[in-house]
């Protein structure tokens, strides 16, 4: 069963009994997560928790994700989906719903902890395979939509394009800053400008538009 450490974030594991794959998570020395509470479907006890993040482990997110959101009701906690499903349509559907996505076998428990932490500051974390699925969705676009995407991208400065390219691979503001040798504050200021230019309400919508997996705004 999940363990507890002295301080950090509280996580609800929305998962059927016996199907959570990481009995040793969170570790006692986890720098982000302090506790994890398992709640089985249909997740009726969710609204009685004060979870910082909800992690949904399921076989078919197209069914389970909607059920989880319904059970959450007015809860505002961000969601991360963990699933073996890796097809493009499923990943895009979950990402459009505002949740992070980790494909089983494509992440470690350290990445899971980082995804939980990132979710609390508004970043939608994706494992590498999930990122590839979003990019596959972009490659399927008809030519007219591809032209619209390129016109939208042309609104961004070279630096802003660099930042969006890294954001779309699943990196957060701190990690992007380290890659580009910028302060986290500078990255976040750039992201605010990017969201305004792309008419996006946050990182999830901006990445979808950057990759062409969401409707384009009129220029």
Secondary structure as UniProt FT lines:
FT   STRAND          9..14
FT   TURN            17..18
FT   TURN            23..24
FT   TURN            28..29
FT   STRAND          33..39
FT   TURN            41..42
FT   HELIX           44..48
FT   STRAND          53..57
FT   HELIX           61..72
FT   TURN            73..74
FT   STRAND          78..83
FT   HELIX           88..96
FT   TURN            97..98
FT   STRAND          100..103
FT   TURN            104..105
FT   HELIX           109..120
FT   TURN            121..122
FT   HELIX           128..139
FT   HELIX           143..153
FT   TURN            154..155
FT   HELIX           158..167
FT   TURN            168..170
FT   HELIX           173..180
FT   HELIX           184..197
FT   TURN            198..199
FT   HELIX           203..211
//
